[in-house]
Amino acid sequence: MQKLIVKLEIHDDLSCKQKAIKLVSSISGIDSISMDGKEKKLTVIGDMDPVAVVKKLRRYYHTEIVSVGPAKEPEKPNEKPKDEPKPVVPVMDFIHAMQAHNSSNATYIVDPFYSRYNGYYRSVEEDPNGCVIC
């Protein structure tokens, strides 16, 4: 990626600026083109031949090369390191929470056909109105 800054002697009207940008945009390998109207500078960024850009512009305008150099790549946002340790929660905290939750004197209705503890599940034949997905 190269960055080329060219100073052009153009009039202040919009058609000259558009024509200069159109001329440069026909060259392959260009990523972005910008024009500073007050300073009359054209900035071209991309993988292109700077000589071809200047040659094309000199057909219509007096052109002066200000600088040619590598384009600055956009800065990447700061990422957190991947090896950052995760907070560890002891299992005992969960056990105490479960015991506190289940300590109430609530009475549960036990379904004789279904118990998640002994592994017996009702089939569709035994209960045709039951949920098929579960």
Summary of the structure (lengths in Angstrom):
residues: 134
radius of gyration: 36.5
end to end distance: 58.6
largest distance: 95.3
contacts: 256
relative contact order: 0.16
helix: 24%
strand: 24%
